[in-house]
């Protein structure tokens, strides 16, 4: 069991964090950094994935068209992992660690593996939950990269700036996720 | 300096997502089942509140316009959003909350992250085939907003009315919906 803030406290503080980010640096985004992490690992095993290139806008180019796009922006961040966006996302994980450590209520072993709503429907087998979580991750990040952003970049930062793309993304996410979740987690007991 | 800001703001963001219950897949799944409105109230209030202050600061010239970054609208946003929605229901995490959940000790979040790294790799490899297709056809001019940010490279759909009024009405509507939605949930997991 986790003690959580009330919705209004959570909403105020979360909104303030999005504001601080755009005020001091730029809007928050997360999903690009999964690509950057992949690229960092790929680059270790490849001799020619990322190259310095004086003619590219960002000074780097890649043999992969995605990593090469926007003047080699992703290629540059892969070559220099100590950049704002990547460190930001790594720090998010550490923020989660810190919050959990400072909390008196600890997660039960069952909840570490799967949420209750999941166990009620699919049982207590960890391997099954891990498989579904893995498949969910593949779809979410593929979709986020195709869409050019995720819950943070499109939905929160985007809608904060009143971006049309943020509204379109949020609409399409929930049009699918609501009926799928209703069907998937339907329990006879409910 | 940038790196210090990344650690501070990123760490704070992770901490806040955890405390707000956003990294708990129970809350995410029950939001999608329309059984528990806690998280959607948090999200709607956060968007409304931050948007109101942002447009206020923009109209007063207190925010560096270079920090405003509007994403392009294109067909892939719609289809990518739908694929995301499917995975969001199956997995119960999103790209940010899986990191925070894993940091908070959730093992299923680690598997979601591994899947995410594979999904991102698959997109990186498929982009070369997809980039010249209809998926990247722009919608409504591309980097379009509803309310005018005052940045000329981002066209606004609603102009002629001061942007603080447009953004303000939307923001207040979001906060009102957040307030009025019932809290059917008492924080149990």
Interface residues (C-beta under 8 A of the other chain):
Chain A: X1 X2 X3 X4 X5 X7 X8 X9 X10 X11 X12 X13 X14 X15 X16 X17 X18 X19 X20 X21 X22 X23 X24 X25 X26 X27 X28 X30 X31 X34 X35 X37 X38 X39 X42 X64 X65 X66 X67 X69 X82 X83 X84 X85 X86 X87 X88 X89 X90 X91 X92 X93 X94 X95 X96 X97 X98 X99 X100 X107 X111 X112 X113 X114 X115 X116 X117 X118 X126 X129 X130 X131 X132 X133 X134 X135 X136 X137 X138 X139 X140 X141 X142 X143 X144 X145 X146 X147 X148 X149 X150 X151 X152 X153 X154 X155 X156 X157 X158 X159 X160 X161 X162 X163 X164 X165 X166 X167 X168 X169 X170 X171 X172 X173 X174 X175 X176 X177 X178 X180 X181 X182 X184 X185
Chain B: X2 X3 X5 X6 X7 X8 X9 X10 X11 X12 X13 X14 X15 X16 X17 X18 X19 X20 X21 X22 X23 X24 X25 X26 X27 X29 X30 X32 X33 X34 X38 X41 X42 X43 X44 X45 X46 X47 X48 X49 X50 X51 X53 X54 X55 X57 X63 X67 X68 X69 X70 X71 X72 X73 X74 X76 X77 X78 X79 X80 X81 X82 X83 X84 X85 X86 X87 X88 X89 X90 X91 X92 X93 X94 X95 X96 X97 X98 X99 X100 X101 X102 X103 X104 X105 X106 X107 X108 X109 X111 X112 X113 X114 X115 X116 X117 X118 X119 X120 X121 X122 X123 X124 X125 X127 X128 X130 X131 X135 X139 X140 X143 X144 X145 X146 X147 X149 X157 X166 X167 X170 X178 X179 X183 X187 X188 X189
